[in-house]
């Protein structure tokens, strides 16, 4: 009887928690996003780093920051080509990013390239670290997707920090969702879920 009573109380408490979580889901989910997102105050840097992917947002934001005078150079990644790129059916990602910058009036002389077929954020962090050391860089700005910021901040800080290179991460709003409504969009749910899992994986592996 005692066991059944404890079980009933436990189930009742669980139901109450679920009801409370449901009614307060909006502030809870917004709070979770705001806690996860990293958005550093930006100071003048040596270079703006455009990570692979995010062609609809990252190069555009890099160009905006460049024209604000936050850095004199933009660094692009050279990612591993997709099968369609190898067949010549689609343009290389790095060339598309470069064309976006040129269309946004960033001079070709201000665009640099690093990485040899990088295929992960970790490989990008190593490539940026090596390029920064070679070029005497002391501060970098990395604009990236809102949920990607925490992993980028930790990983690049770990790779570049020992060399005395400061890392500033800017949260760039996605086109499909925001921190205020991410759970209402499939892309937002997938992005948040994937980043939590990747962050945990990176912390264990690196």
Backbone as a chain_set.jsonl record, in Angstrom:
{"seq": "XXXXXXXXXXXXXXXXXXXXXXXXXXXXXXXXXXXXXXXXXXXXXXXXXXXXXXXXXXXXXXXXXXXXXXXXXXXXXXXXXXXXXXXXXXXXXXXXXXXXXXXXXXXXXXXXXXXXXXXXXXXXXXXXXXXXXXXXXXXXXXXXXXXXXXXXXXXXXXXXXXXXXXXXXXXXXXXXXXXXXXXXXXXXXXXXXXXXXXXXXXXXXX", "coords": {"N": [[0.824, -1.21, 0.0], [1.943, 1.244, 0.799], [3.824, 1.576, -1.21], [2.169, 1.846, -3.458], [0.894, 4.204, -2.772], [3.028, 6.033, -2.777], [3.729, 5.853, -5.443], [1.424, 6.869, -6.651], [1.476, 9.518, -5.691], [3.848, 10.372, -6.85], [3.215, 10.221, -9.59], [1.164, 12.085, -9.632], [2.548, 14.43, -8.964], [4.197, 14.573, -11.192], [2.319, 14.977, -13.216], [1.365, 17.485, -12.445], [3.673, 19.023, -12.836], [3.953, 18.758, -15.606], [1.638, 20.036, -16.483], [2.102, 22.645, -15.537], [4.444, 23.196, -16.974], [3.391, 23.185, -19.543], [1.582, 25.385, -19.553], [3.347, 27.432, -19.071], [5.055, 27.316, -21.182], [5.893, 29.035, -23.254], [7.471, 31.282, -22.104], [9.413, 29.626, -20.94], [10.595, 28.228, -23.099], [11.532, 30.346, -24.626], [13.314, 31.4, -22.786], [15.133, 29.281, -22.614], [16.297, 29.383, -25.154], [17.431, 31.981, -25.144], [19.261, 31.7, -23.089], [20.966, 29.863, -24.232], [22.042, 31.053, -26.517], [24.892, 32.827, -27.628], [26.12, 36.076, -27.739], [28.338, 38.242, -28.359], [29.513, 41.527, -27.39], [30.704, 43.579, -29.944], [33.982, 44.505, -30.871], [36.528, 46.389, -32.613], [38.243, 44.359, -34.928], [40.738, 42.138, -36.387], [39.984, 40.487, -38.437], [37.074, 39.154, -40.067], [35.402, 36.175, -39.807], [33.99, 33.868, -41.967], [32.203, 31.098, -41.616], [31.716, 27.776, -43.015], [28.72, 26.94, -44.85], [25.368, 28.286, -44.283], [24.882, 30.229, -46.313], [22.964, 32.096, -46.941], [22.957, 33.925, -44.937], [25.422, 34.307, -43.399], [27.669, 35.308, -45.101], [26.487, 37.706, -45.917], [26.107, 39.09, -43.499], [28.753, 39.313, -42.739], [29.698, 41.048, -44.697], [28.233, 43.327, -44.022], [29.287, 43.939, -41.486], [31.899, 44.421, -42.227], [31.648, 46.775, -43.754], [30.882, 48.418, -41.729], [33.228, 48.936, -40.609], [34.435, 47.213, -38.81], [36.394, 45.328, -39.247], [39.249, 44.873, -41.385], [39.4, 42.824, -43.174], [37.989, 39.818, -44.615], [37.606, 36.452, -43.942], [37.256, 33.465, -45.655], [36.091, 30.056, -45.59], [37.408, 27.035, -47.02], [35.598, 24.613, -47.901], [35.024, 21.019, -47.934], [34.193, 19.775, -51.103], [30.846, 19.339, -52.318], [29.159, 16.452, -53.776], [27.748, 17.292, -56.104], [29.113, 19.591, -56.73], [31.61, 18.568, -57.393], [30.957, 17.307, -59.747], [30.532, 19.434, -61.301], [28.044, 20.576, -61.454], [26.932, 22.364, -59.686], [27.834, 25.525, -58.263], [30.894, 26.047, -56.431], [30.81, 26.213, -52.891], [32.441, 28.069, -51.538], [33.049, 29.837, -53.591], [30.548, 30.872, -54.156], [30.024, 32.221, -51.749], [32.061, 34.1, -51.919], [31.255, 35.552, -54.167], [28.916, 36.681, -53.173], [29.975, 38.466, -51.3], [31.431, 40.169, -53.016], [29.336, 41.236, -54.516], [28.212, 42.72, -52.558], [29.875, 44.824, -52.413], [32.359, 44.408, -51.224], [35.769, 44.625, -51.531], [37.874, 42.584, -53.628], [40.466, 42.366, -52.725], [40.184, 42.385, -50.01], [39.325, 39.952, -49.261], [40.038, 36.787, -48.029], [41.225, 33.361, -47.989], [41.039, 30.195, -46.395], [41.841, 26.898, -45.119], [41.686, 23.455, -46.061], [39.661, 21.716, -47.734], [37.901, 21.516, -45.519], [35.623, 19.979, -43.221], [34.119, 20.191, -40.941], [33.131, 22.016, -37.976], [35.148, 21.901, -36.115], [37.475, 21.367, -37.703], [37.47, 23.729, -39.118], [38.036, 25.534, -37.067], [40.675, 24.874, -36.442], [41.912, 25.504, -38.871], [41.446, 28.277, -38.987], [42.835, 29.07, -36.699], [45.505, 28.44, -37.432], [45.833, 30.102, -39.67], [45.459, 32.591, -38.49], [47.625, 32.74, -36.712], [49.767, 32.79, -38.533], [49.309, 35.198, -39.802], [49.475, 37.155, -37.906], [47.223, 37.813, -36.345], [45.126, 39.195, -33.833], [42.536, 39.452, -32.93], [39.365, 38.099, -33.707], [36.23, 38.134, -35.44], [33.281, 36.271, -35.472], [30.496, 35.777, -37.21], [27.552, 33.942, -36.875], [24.939, 31.378, -37.01], [22.195, 31.587, -34.679], [21.852, 29.436, -32.77], [24.165, 28.051, -33.159], [26.131, 29.492, -32.018], [27.047, 29.028, -29.341], [28.578, 26.639, -29.392], [30.528, 27.388, -31.249], [31.718, 29.547, -29.892], [32.875, 28.276, -27.656], [34.578, 26.33, -28.863], [36.276, 27.748, -30.703], [37.375, 29.543, -28.926], [38.843, 27.8, -27.362], [40.708, 26.819, -29.214], [41.991, 29.122, -30.276], [42.493, 30.773, -28.129], [44.804, 30.019, -26.441], [46.846, 31.067, -27.991], [46.662, 33.706, -27.575], [44.729, 34.997, -29.024], [41.795, 36.758, -29.393], [38.341, 35.96, -29.421], [35.325, 36.879, -30.851], [31.918, 36.347, -30.963], [29.103, 36.648, -32.979], [25.597, 36.52, -32.916], [23.632, 35.666, -35.547], [20.528, 36.36, -36.883], [18.254, 33.839, -37.998], [16.556, 33.151, -41.122], [14.201, 31.752, -41.055], [13.198, 31.49, -38.442], [13.09, 32.768, -35.023], [14.638, 33.584, -31.847], [12.483, 33.959, -30.25], [10.415, 32.433, -31.193], [11.211, 29.9, -31.992], [10.477, 27.209, -31.501], [8.13, 26.864, -32.819], [8.634, 26.356, -35.404], [9.768, 23.996, -37.74], [12.422, 24.043, -38.677], [13.667, 25.53, -36.673], [13.349, 23.916, -34.373], [14.792, 21.636, -35.139], [17.338, 22.783, -35.527], [17.989, 23.741, -32.925], [17.881, 21.378, -31.4], [19.851, 19.796, -32.727], [22.157, 21.332, -32.262], [22.444, 21.266, -29.477], [23.031, 18.545, -29.102], [25.372, 18.338, -30.68], [27.048, 20.138, -29.346], [27.391, 18.83, -26.888], [28.656, 16.508, -27.827], [31.022, 17.603, -28.938], [32.199, 18.663, -26.64], [32.848, 16.363, -25.277], [34.571, 15.082, -27.088], [36.567, 16.924, -27.875]], "CA": [[0.0, 0.0, 0.0], [2.826, 2.406, 0.833], [4.42, 1.711, -2.541], [1.152, 2.393, -4.366], [0.649, 5.6, -2.404], [4.164, 6.794, -3.278], [3.629, 5.878, -6.902], [0.334, 7.788, -6.996], [1.962, 10.872, -5.424], [4.86, 10.683, -7.867], [2.506, 10.472, -10.844], [0.437, 13.345, -9.475], [3.538, 15.506, -9.05], [4.632, 14.636, -12.58], [1.227, 15.596, -13.971], [1.356, 18.911, -12.108], [4.82, 19.624, -13.519], [3.653, 18.805, -17.03], [0.628, 21.078, -16.685], [2.783, 23.924, -15.339], [5.349, 23.392, -18.112], [2.579, 23.496, -20.722], [1.039, 26.738, -19.464], [4.456, 28.397, -19.079], [5.995, 26.846, -22.206], [6.449, 30.127, -24.05], [8.648, 31.887, -21.444], [10.441, 28.612, -20.698], [11.303, 27.948, -24.339], [12.278, 31.565, -24.959], [14.423, 31.478, -21.847], [16.126, 28.278, -22.994], [17.017, 29.903, -26.32], [18.234, 33.14, -24.748], [20.378, 31.196, -22.287], [21.887, 29.105, -25.089], [22.663, 31.905, -27.534], [26.01, 33.698, -27.265], [26.153, 37.248, -28.614], [29.336, 39.113, -27.75], [29.641, 42.907, -27.874], [31.783, 43.553, -30.932], [34.988, 45.564, -30.943], [37.264, 46.314, -33.871], [39.055, 43.15, -34.996], [41.622, 42.026, -37.546], [39.347, 39.733, -39.518], [35.737, 38.57, -39.883], [35.469, 34.801, -40.301], [32.735, 33.298, -42.482], [32.263, 29.643, -41.574], [31.005, 27.101, -44.09], [27.269, 26.868, -44.68], [24.717, 29.557, -43.985], [25.168, 31.172, -47.391], [21.94, 33.143, -47.014], [23.08, 34.868, -43.819], [26.774, 34.585, -42.898], [28.436, 36.264, -45.918], [25.802, 39.005, -45.911], [26.41, 39.759, -42.241], [30.178, 39.654, -42.785], [29.817, 42.255, -45.515], [27.696, 44.452, -43.247], [30.262, 44.266, -40.45], [33.062, 44.99, -42.919], [31.341, 48.162, -44.113], [30.83, 49.185, -40.484], [34.602, 49.206, -40.214], [34.829, 46.369, -37.68], [37.609, 44.587, -39.607], [39.668, 45.204, -42.753], [39.499, 41.617, -44.006], [37.014, 38.744, -44.401], [38.226, 35.15, -44.185], [36.323, 32.416, -46.062], [36.538, 28.686, -45.481], [37.436, 26.224, -48.238], [35.06, 23.344, -47.426], [35.036, 19.837, -48.797], [33.148, 19.971, -52.117], [29.715, 18.406, -52.393], [29.208, 15.653, -55.013], [27.283, 18.077, -57.255], [30.196, 20.519, -57.072], [32.654, 17.78, -58.06], [30.468, 17.024, -61.098], [30.404, 20.694, -62.016], [26.629, 20.912, -61.613], [26.648, 23.527, -58.842], [29.023, 26.318, -57.95], [31.529, 25.754, -55.152], [30.274, 27.034, -51.804], [33.341, 29.189, -51.248], [32.934, 30.808, -54.675], [29.263, 31.551, -53.954], [30.224, 33.172, -50.648], [32.904, 35.183, -52.435], [30.432, 36.377, -55.052], [28.017, 37.465, -52.317], [30.773, 39.577, -50.76], [31.731, 41.11, -54.1], [28.078, 41.929, -54.834], [27.977, 43.662, -51.462], [30.912, 45.857, -52.507], [33.593, 44.1, -50.498], [36.815, 44.464, -52.559], [38.518, 41.273, -53.69], [41.698, 42.423, -51.936], [39.841, 42.242, -48.591], [38.801, 38.593, -49.066], [41.082, 35.764, -47.921], [40.722, 31.981, -47.986], [41.845, 29.245, -45.626], [41.254, 25.564, -44.986], [41.867, 22.545, -47.19], [38.538, 20.775, -47.738], [37.414, 21.318, -44.149], [34.291, 19.363, -43.242], [33.477, 20.304, -39.626], [33.473, 23.238, -37.247], [36.465, 21.681, -35.493], [38.508, 21.563, -38.716], [37.49, 25.159, -39.401], [38.713, 26.229, -35.967], [42.11, 24.629, -36.605], [42.347, 26.276, -40.036], [41.461, 29.696, -38.602], [43.943, 29.239, -35.75], [46.773, 28.438, -38.165], [45.881, 31.31, -40.501], [45.604, 33.745, -37.593], [49.011, 32.76, -36.24], [50.639, 33.18, -39.643], [49.034, 36.572, -40.212], [49.592, 38.071, -36.773], [45.888, 38.238, -35.928], [44.921, 39.255, -32.389], [41.112, 39.4, -32.608], [38.519, 37.691, -34.823], [34.782, 38.178, -35.271], [32.643, 35.164, -36.192], [29.035, 35.827, -37.243], [27.007, 32.626, -37.208], [23.545, 31.135, -36.649], [21.988, 31.838, -33.252], [22.077, 28.26, -31.924], [25.529, 27.585, -33.411], [27.075, 30.395, -31.353], [27.656, 28.492, -28.113], [29.625, 25.682, -29.764], [31.602, 28.157, -31.887], [32.409, 30.336, -28.861], [33.705, 27.379, -26.845], [35.6, 25.65, -29.658], [37.273, 28.698, -31.2], [38.088, 30.046, -27.765], [39.812, 26.787, -26.95], [41.759, 26.696, -30.223], [42.717, 30.365, -30.508], [42.815, 31.423, -26.864], [46.184, 29.825, -25.992], [47.752, 31.905, -28.791], [46.394, 35.098, -27.258], [43.799, 35.548, -30.014], [40.461, 36.931, -28.835], [37.255, 35.527, -30.303], [34.021, 37.49, -30.621], [30.897, 35.626, -31.726], [27.858, 37.392, -33.157], [24.429, 35.705, -33.268], [22.968, 36.19, -36.741], [19.163, 35.814, -36.952], [17.909, 32.975, -39.123], [15.451, 33.653, -41.932], [12.978, 30.967, -40.841], [12.733, 31.498, -37.057], [13.818, 33.644, -34.111], [14.739, 33.048, -30.486], [11.192, 34.14, -29.6], [9.382, 31.511, -31.701], [11.912, 28.806, -32.656], [9.797, 25.92, -31.316], [6.972, 26.835, -33.704], [9.113, 26.101, -36.765], [10.542, 22.758, -37.817], [13.85, 24.365, -38.807], [14.146, 25.966, -35.38], [13.436, 22.754, -33.476], [15.91, 20.81, -35.605], [18.59, 23.495, -35.272], [18.279, 23.76, -31.486], [18.159, 19.997, -30.987], [21.14, 19.378, -33.272], [23.257, 22.041, -31.628], [22.628, 20.739, -28.119], [23.717, 17.263, -29.244], [26.731, 18.572, -31.186], [27.826, 20.775, -28.278], [27.759, 17.771, -25.944], [29.621, 15.652, -28.506], [32.284, 18.329, -29.041], [32.812, 18.782, -25.314], [33.408, 15.061, -24.942], [35.627, 14.679, -28.031], [37.652, 17.89, -28.019]], "C": [[0.863, 1.266, 0.0], [3.443, 2.667, -0.534], [3.429, 2.345, -3.51], [0.869, 3.859, -4.069], [1.778, 6.489, -2.916], [4.103, 6.943, -4.796], [2.57, 6.878, -7.35], [0.771, 9.244, -6.788], [2.989, 11.31, -6.462], [4.203, 11.014, -9.196], [1.743, 11.785, -10.793], [1.383, 14.536, -9.607], [4.02, 15.688, -10.485], [3.581, 15.319, -13.448], [1.164, 17.102, -13.712], [2.497, 19.632, -12.824], [4.566, 19.77, -15.012], [2.645, 19.907, -17.349], [1.27, 22.466, -16.562], [3.702, 24.23, -16.526], [4.573, 23.768, -19.362], [2.115, 24.949, -20.689], [2.132, 27.808, -19.516], [5.484, 28.067, -20.156], [6.644, 27.983, -22.985], [7.631, 30.799, -23.343], [9.766, 30.886, -21.184], [11.276, 28.359, -21.951], [12.101, 29.166, -24.816], [13.506, 31.701, -24.065], [15.529, 30.496, -22.182], [16.964, 28.773, -24.171], [17.938, 31.044, -25.93], [19.44, 32.732, -23.906], [21.425, 30.529, -23.172], [22.689, 30.011, -26.01], [23.778, 32.767, -26.931], [26.033, 34.869, -28.248], [27.075, 38.292, -27.983], [29.207, 40.555, -28.245], [30.866, 42.982, -28.783], [32.683, 44.776, -30.836], [35.754, 45.381, -32.248], [38.243, 45.14, -33.839], [39.953, 43.183, -36.232], [40.942, 41.359, -38.731], [37.959, 39.262, -39.093], [35.766, 37.195, -40.535], [34.08, 34.335, -40.732], [32.886, 31.784, -42.511], [31.464, 29.048, -42.724], [29.515, 26.983, -43.796], [26.687, 28.251, -44.458], [24.921, 30.615, -45.038], [24.165, 32.32, -47.461], [22.079, 34.184, -45.906], [24.523, 35.251, -43.497], [27.584, 35.533, -43.776], [27.803, 37.656, -45.926], [26.111, 39.786, -44.635], [27.884, 40.158, -42.189], [30.396, 40.934, -43.59], [29.327, 43.484, -44.751], [28.702, 44.892, -42.184], [31.512, 44.907, -41.057], [32.816, 46.467, -43.227], [31.136, 49.043, -42.882], [32.229, 49.513, -39.973], [35.093, 48.354, -39.067], [36.047, 45.497, -37.973], [37.957, 44.896, -41.06], [39.68, 44.004, -43.701], [38.422, 40.601, -43.624], [37.666, 37.432, -44.812], [37.154, 34.107, -44.489], [36.943, 31.04, -45.855], [36.535, 28.009, -46.857], [36.938, 24.829, -47.875], [35.206, 22.206, -48.433], [33.907, 19.961, -49.813], [32.056, 18.913, -52.05], [29.814, 17.617, -53.697], [28.762, 16.435, -56.247], [28.325, 19.105, -57.684], [31.299, 19.784, -57.84], [32.258, 17.445, -59.492], [30.308, 18.297, -61.929], [28.973, 21.146, -62.22], [26.226, 22.13, -60.788], [27.955, 24.247, -58.539], [29.593, 25.91, -56.595], [31.014, 26.719, -54.097], [31.139, 28.26, -51.55], [33.244, 30.257, -52.336], [31.614, 31.567, -54.575], [29.383, 32.592, -52.859], [31.048, 34.369, -51.12], [32.1, 36.118, -53.332], [29.442, 37.233, -54.263], [28.761, 38.684, -51.774], [31.068, 40.624, -51.831], [30.497, 41.913, -54.489], [27.732, 42.964, -53.771], [29.122, 44.672, -51.339], [32.08, 45.658, -51.554], [34.685, 43.881, -51.551], [37.489, 43.096, -52.48], [39.778, 41.228, -52.825], [41.442, 42.235, -50.44], [39.339, 40.844, -48.262], [39.958, 37.606, -49.065], [40.432, 34.391, -47.801], [41.645, 31.108, -47.149], [41.116, 27.909, -45.545], [41.459, 24.738, -46.235], [40.804, 21.462, -47.098], [38.067, 20.463, -46.318], [35.972, 20.808, -44.189], [33.585, 19.424, -41.892], [33.882, 21.625, -38.986], [34.833, 23.096, -36.571], [37.587, 21.939, -36.505], [38.602, 23.034, -39.109], [38.235, 25.924, -38.313], [40.223, 26.054, -36.048], [42.661, 25.458, -37.763], [42.442, 27.765, -39.703], [42.608, 29.961, -37.644], [45.275, 29.339, -36.492], [46.917, 29.696, -39.02], [46.126, 32.538, -39.631], [47.03, 33.848, -37.07], [49.953, 33.27, -37.315], [50.508, 34.653, -39.977], [49.008, 37.569, -39.058], [48.266, 38.615, -36.27], [45.759, 38.188, -34.409], [43.434, 39.156, -31.985], [40.326, 39.024, -33.864], [37.048, 37.858, -34.442], [34.179, 37.044, -36.093], [31.125, 35.336, -36.123], [28.482, 34.463, -37.646], [25.585, 32.484, -36.676], [23.364, 31.163, -35.131], [22.292, 30.628, -32.376], [23.473, 27.662, -32.105], [26.541, 28.34, -32.559], [27.773, 29.782, -30.144], [28.783, 27.526, -28.439], [30.81, 26.41, -30.399], [32.409, 28.916, -30.84], [33.35, 29.454, -28.051], [34.876, 26.819, -27.659], [36.678, 26.611, -30.142], [38.047, 29.335, -30.053], [39.156, 29.074, -27.31], [40.98, 26.69, -27.926], [42.624, 27.954, -30.329], [43.19, 31.036, -29.221], [44.252, 31.237, -26.405], [47.204, 30.638, -26.777], [47.524, 33.389, -28.536], [45.449, 35.776, -28.23], [42.402, 35.593, -29.409], [39.393, 36.588, -29.877], [35.962, 36.222, -29.894], [33.011, 36.809, -31.544], [29.628, 36.462, -31.776], [26.742, 36.447, -33.581], [23.684, 36.36, -34.422], [21.576, 35.566, -36.847], [18.971, 34.936, -38.193], [16.746, 33.583, -39.892], [14.131, 32.987, -41.55], [12.394, 31.074, -39.431], [13.551, 32.479, -36.248], [13.914, 32.968, -32.75], [13.395, 33.112, -29.763], [10.137, 33.134, -30.064], [9.976, 30.24, -32.323], [11.179, 27.475, -32.584], [8.56, 25.785, -32.204], [7.346, 26.535, -35.149], [9.989, 24.854, -36.77], [12.038, 23.041, -37.883], [14.447, 24.786, -37.463], [14.329, 24.824, -34.401], [14.631, 21.885, -33.851], [17.246, 21.478, -35.281], [18.963, 23.467, -33.797], [18.667, 22.364, -30.997], [19.536, 19.55, -31.463], [22.313, 20.053, -32.574], [23.506, 21.582, -30.197], [23.411, 19.43, -28.171], [25.161, 17.449, -29.709], [27.618, 19.208, -30.124], [28.296, 19.721, -27.273], [28.821, 16.855, -26.549], [30.994, 16.321, -28.581], [32.979, 18.441, -27.686], [33.462, 17.468, -24.895], [34.614, 14.722, -25.813], [36.818, 15.617, -28.021], [37.985, 18.613, -26.705]], "O": [[0.564, 2.234, -0.7], [3.571, 3.812, -0.966], [3.772, 3.245, -4.275], [0.637, 4.657, -4.977], [1.523, 7.577, -3.434], [4.384, 8.006, -5.35], [2.776, 7.637, -8.298], [0.47, 10.104, -7.615], [3.002, 12.462, -6.896], [4.587, 11.978, -9.857], [1.679, 12.513, -11.783], [1.067, 15.523, -10.272], [4.226, 16.812, -10.942], [3.909, 16.136, -14.307], [0.941, 17.893, -14.629], [2.307, 20.726, -13.357], [4.922, 20.784, -15.613], [2.775, 20.616, -18.346], [1.013, 23.35, -17.379], [3.743, 25.356, -17.021], [5.04, 24.581, -20.16], [2.241, 25.665, -21.683], [1.891, 28.937, -19.944], [6.64, 28.479, -20.065], [7.821, 27.901, -23.337], [8.709, 30.882, -23.931], [10.941, 31.252, -21.204], [12.503, 28.284, -21.886], [13.206, 29.029, -25.342], [14.59, 32.066, -24.521], [16.712, 30.813, -22.058], [18.184, 28.609, -24.188], [19.098, 31.075, -26.34], [20.507, 33.34, -23.997], [22.622, 30.614, -22.901], [23.871, 29.771, -26.256], [23.618, 33.356, -25.862], [25.973, 34.662, -29.46], [26.643, 39.115, -27.177], [28.831, 40.78, -29.395], [31.94, 42.499, -28.425], [32.22, 45.913, -30.734], [35.642, 44.346, -32.905], [38.972, 44.947, -32.866], [39.925, 44.134, -37.014], [41.277, 41.629, -39.884], [37.706, 39.006, -37.916], [36.123, 37.076, -41.707], [33.122, 34.4, -39.962], [33.619, 31.247, -43.342], [30.637, 29.727, -43.334], [29.102, 26.934, -42.638], [27.403, 29.252, -44.445], [25.116, 31.785, -44.708], [24.479, 33.391, -47.98], [21.399, 35.21, -45.93], [24.81, 36.437, -43.337], [28.148, 36.493, -43.252], [28.51, 38.664, -45.941], [26.347, 40.993, -44.681], [28.226, 41.214, -41.659], [31.186, 41.795, -43.202], [29.934, 44.552, -44.826], [28.938, 46.087, -42.007], [32.103, 45.816, -40.475], [33.682, 47.308, -42.984], [31.207, 50.268, -42.974], [32.389, 50.275, -39.02], [36.066, 48.716, -38.406], [36.671, 44.979, -37.046], [37.07, 45.153, -41.873], [39.942, 44.155, -44.894], [37.998, 40.529, -42.471], [38.214, 37.322, -45.909], [36.25, 33.887, -43.683], [38.161, 30.877, -45.932], [35.756, 28.371, -47.738], [37.742, 23.947, -47.574], [35.475, 22.42, -49.615], [32.768, 20.227, -49.428], [32.317, 17.745, -51.763], [30.482, 18.059, -54.631], [29.333, 16.263, -57.324], [28.413, 19.452, -58.862], [31.85, 20.307, -58.809], [33.122, 17.313, -60.359], [29.987, 18.238, -63.116], [28.707, 22.004, -63.062], [25.29, 22.845, -61.146], [29.032, 23.652, -58.557], [28.852, 25.475, -55.712], [30.806, 27.901, -54.373], [30.623, 29.362, -51.367], [33.345, 31.449, -52.044], [31.557, 32.76, -54.87], [28.904, 33.716, -53.01], [30.762, 35.511, -50.759], [32.253, 37.337, -53.259], [29.161, 38.371, -54.639], [28.236, 39.798, -51.787], [30.965, 41.824, -51.578], [30.584, 43.111, -54.759], [27.051, 43.952, -54.044], [29.308, 45.292, -50.292], [32.714, 46.623, -51.128], [34.525, 43.005, -52.401], [37.649, 42.53, -51.399], [40.117, 40.187, -52.262], [42.372, 41.958, -49.683], [38.968, 40.57, -47.121], [40.766, 37.59, -49.993], [39.233, 34.281, -47.542], [42.866, 31.257, -47.184], [39.93, 27.809, -45.861], [41.411, 25.264, -47.347], [41.01, 20.424, -46.468], [37.861, 19.303, -45.959], [35.202, 21.164, -45.08], [32.555, 18.775, -41.711], [34.849, 22.265, -39.401], [35.583, 24.067, -36.469], [38.543, 22.651, -36.199], [39.69, 23.531, -39.4], [38.982, 26.857, -38.608], [40.972, 26.986, -35.754], [43.739, 26.044, -37.659], [43.4, 28.434, -40.09], [43.287, 30.981, -37.766], [46.08, 30.225, -36.208], [47.995, 30.286, -39.087], [46.906, 33.419, -39.992], [47.581, 34.947, -36.998], [50.834, 34.086, -37.043], [51.478, 35.29, -40.388], [48.564, 38.705, -39.226], [48.194, 39.758, -35.816], [46.23, 37.246, -33.773], [43.117, 38.818, -30.844], [40.577, 39.554, -34.947], [36.676, 37.738, -33.275], [34.516, 36.87, -37.264], [30.525, 35.068, -35.081], [28.904, 33.896, -38.654], [25.087, 33.365, -35.976], [24.277, 30.804, -34.387], [22.93, 30.776, -31.335], [23.91, 26.852, -31.287], [27.674, 27.891, -32.391], [28.969, 29.998, -29.946], [29.844, 27.591, -27.819], [31.963, 26.086, -30.118], [33.639, 28.93, -30.89], [34.49, 29.836, -27.787], [36.02, 26.832, -27.205], [37.867, 26.324, -30.009], [39.233, 29.634, -30.189], [40.25, 29.481, -26.918], [42.121, 26.497, -27.506], [43.845, 27.862, -30.455], [44.171, 31.779, -29.226], [44.883, 32.217, -26.006], [48.309, 30.877, -26.29], [48.122, 34.235, -29.202], [45.371, 37.005, -28.26], [41.885, 34.569, -28.962], [39.539, 36.894, -31.06], [35.553, 36.161, -28.735], [33.225, 36.71, -32.752], [29.136, 36.926, -30.747], [26.921, 35.656, -34.507], [23.17, 37.471, -34.292], [21.465, 34.341, -36.896], [19.456, 35.249, -39.281], [16.031, 34.437, -39.368], [13.065, 33.584, -41.702], [11.215, 30.781, -39.236], [14.581, 32.97, -36.711], [13.335, 31.904, -32.535], [13.185, 32.404, -28.778], [9.095, 32.984, -29.427], [9.301, 29.572, -33.106], [11.256, 26.685, -33.525], [8.003, 24.694, -32.322], [6.477, 26.468, -36.019], [10.847, 24.683, -35.905], [12.831, 22.366, -37.228], [15.587, 24.446, -37.149], [15.329, 24.759, -33.686], [15.389, 21.45, -32.984], [18.177, 20.819, -34.817], [20.114, 23.202, -33.45], [19.65, 22.194, -30.275], [20.307, 18.987, -30.685], [23.341, 19.423, -32.323], [24.653, 21.517, -29.755], [24.337, 19.222, -27.388], [26.07, 16.796, -29.195], [28.795, 18.869, -30.007], [29.455, 19.72, -26.859], [29.773, 16.469, -25.871], [32.012, 15.681, -28.317], [34.202, 18.328, -27.597], [34.501, 17.464, -24.236], [35.581, 14.137, -25.325], [37.959, 15.171, -28.143], [38.881, 19.457, -26.675]]}, "num_chains": 1, "name": "protein.A"}
